[in-house]
């Protein structure tokens, strides 16, 4: 079983990306391939899930282990295949998806392609209460601590991307204090950092 691949991102399209490693090009299907656009021709780390069936042997790729785990959990739901799980991850923020499952919000889940009311109900039935390790818990005594931890993790992921894009430690350290004042996910931290670095 593969955990991740680290190589040069050489190609992306609407369905996936290609990572070159050791002279081989690995085709990897991703929820939103174009989110990798800033990493084109750069060394990139992708977390993998190998989907093996009689008629298929496919590599799926994700930016974080948590995103991959949510994909695997979705696959365990009756009526959900890789295409549906990818559509959910591509169209919705993982935190929002988890919150919707915990809140039994069928209306939110049915907005995703291929997810009807029956399937949304099955997702809630199968996964509610089983995704706590990914959820951002509101309204408890540790809210501030949990938020700080989430933001620091997102910021750490963003600084890794900036380093892969070729920015020096000195340049990255210069913008981190500004980014720390914002409440963003990793992708938006990268966007904000690039705006600021372009003005330096």
C-alpha positions in Angstrom: 0.0 0.0 0.0 1.3 3.4 -1.0 1.3 6.2 1.6 2.6 9.1 -0.5 4.7 10.0 -3.5 7.2 12.9 -3.7 8.3 13.9 -7.2 8.1 16.6 -9.9 4.6 17.6 -10.9 4.9 17.6 -14.7 1.3 17.7 -15.9 -2.2 18.5 -14.8 -5.6 18.2 -16.5 -9.3 18.2 -15.5 -9.1 14.7 -14.2 -5.7 14.5 -12.5 -2.0 15.1 -12.3 1.2 13.4 -13.3 4.1 13.1 -10.9 7.5 12.1 -12.3 9.8 10.0 -10.1 12.7 7.9 -11.1 12.0 8.2 -14.8 8.4 7.1 -14.4 5.3 9.3 -14.7 2.5 8.3 -12.2 -1.0 9.3 -13.2 -2.9 10.3 -10.1 -6.6 11.2 -10.0 -7.3 14.2 -7.7 -10.4 16.0 -6.4 -9.4 19.4 -7.7 -6.3 19.0 -10.0 -6.1 22.7 -10.7 -5.4 23.5 -7.1 -1.9 22.2 -7.9 -1.3 24.8 -10.6 1.2 26.8 -8.5 3.3 23.6 -8.0 3.7 22.8 -11.7 7.3 21.8 -12.5 8.0 21.7 -8.7 8.7 18.9 -6.3 5.3 18.0 -4.8 4.2 15.5 -2.1 0.9 13.8 -2.7 -0.8 11.4 -0.3 -2.1 8.3 -2.1 -4.9 5.8 -2.1 -4.7 2.8 -4.4 -8.1 1.7 -5.6 -8.0 -1.9 -6.8 -10.9 -3.7 -8.4 -11.2 -6.4 -11.1 -11.7 -3.8 -13.7 -9.5 -1.0 -12.3 -6.2 -0.2 -10.6 -6.2 3.5 -9.9 -4.1 5.9 -7.8 -6.0 8.7 -6.1 -4.1 11.7 -4.6 -4.8 14.2 -1.8 -3.0 17.2 -0.3 -3.3 15.9 3.3 -3.7 12.6 5.1 -7.0 13.9 6.6 -8.4 14.6 3.1 -7.5 11.0 2.1 -9.0 9.6 5.2 -12.3 11.4 4.5 -12.3 10.0 1.0 -11.8 6.4 2.3 -14.6 6.9 4.8 -16.9 8.1 2.1 -16.1 5.0 0.0 -17.3 2.8 2.9 -20.8 4.2 2.5 -23.2 2.1 0.4 -23.9 3.8 -2.9 -20.7 6.0 -2.8 -18.0 5.2 -5.4 -14.8 7.0 -6.1 -16.4 9.4 -8.5 -19.0 10.5 -5.9 -16.4 10.8 -3.2 -14.1 12.9 -5.4 -17.0 15.2 -6.3 -17.7 15.8 -2.6 -14.1 16.6 -1.9 -13.7 18.8 -5.0 -16.9 20.8 -4.4 -16.9 21.2 -0.6 -14.4 22.0 2.1 -13.8 18.9 4.2 -14.6 20.7 7.5 -18.0 21.8 6.0 -18.8 18.3 4.8 -18.0 16.8 8.3 -20.1 19.5 10.0 -23.0 18.7 7.6 -22.8 15.0 8.4 -22.7 15.7 12.2 -25.7 18.1 11.9 -27.6 15.7 9.7 -27.9 18.4 7.0 -29.2 16.4 4.0 -29.8 19.6 2.1 -26.1 20.5 2.2 -25.0 17.0 1.1 -27.5 16.7 -1.8 -25.9 19.7 -3.5 -23.0 17.5 -4.6 -23.1 15.8 -8.0 -24.6 12.3 -7.9 -25.8 12.6 -4.2 -29.5 12.3 -3.8 -31.6 12.4 -0.6 -31.3 8.6 -0.1 -27.5 8.6 -0.5 -27.2 11.7 1.7 -29.2 9.9 4.4 -26.9 6.9 4.1 -23.8 9.0 4.5 -25.2 10.5 7.7 -26.3 7.1 9.0 -22.9 5.5 8.3 -20.5 8.3 9.2 -22.1 10.5 11.9 -20.1 10.3 15.1 -17.1 8.6 13.3 -15.3 11.7 12.0 -14.6 13.5 15.3 -10.9 13.5 14.7 -11.4 15.8 11.7 -14.1 18.0 12.9 -13.5 21.5 14.3 -15.5 21.3 17.5 -17.5 24.5 18.3 -18.7 25.6 21.7 -16.5 23.9 24.3 -13.8 25.0 26.7 -11.0 24.1 24.3 -12.4 26.0 21.3 -9.6 28.6 21.2 -6.9 25.9 21.6 -8.5 23.8 18.8 -8.7 26.8 16.5 -5.1 27.7 17.2 -4.0 24.2 16.4 -6.0 24.1 13.2 -4.7 27.4 12.0 -1.1 26.5 12.9 -1.4 23.2 10.9 -2.8 25.1 8.0 0.0 27.7 8.2 2.6 24.9 8.4 1.2 23.3 5.2 1.2 26.7 3.5 4.9 27.4 4.4 5.8 23.9 3.0 4.2 24.9 -0.3 6.0 28.3 -0.3 9.3 26.5 0.2 8.5 24.1 -2.7 7.8 27.1 -4.8 11.3 28.3 -4.2 11.0 31.0 -1.5 13.8 31.2 1.0 13.3 30.7 4.8 14.0 34.4 5.3 11.3 35.4 2.8 8.8 33.0 4.4 9.6 34.2 8.0 8.9 37.7 6.9 5.3 37.1 5.9 4.3 34.5 8.6 3.5 37.1 11.3 1.1 38.8 8.9 -0.5 35.5 8.0 -0.9 34.4 11.6 -3.4 37.2 12.1 -5.8 35.6 9.5 -8.2 32.7 9.9 -7.7 30.8 6.6 -7.1 27.3 5.2 -3.8 26.3 3.8 -4.7 27.1 0.2 -5.8 30.6 1.1 -2.7 31.2 3.3 -0.6 30.4 0.2 -2.6 32.9 -1.9 -2.2 35.6 0.7 1.5 34.9 1.2 2.1 35.1 -2.6 0.3 38.5 -2.7 2.6 39.8 0.1 5.8 38.3 -1.3 5.1 39.9 -4.7 5.2 43.3 -3.1 8.5 42.7 -1.2 
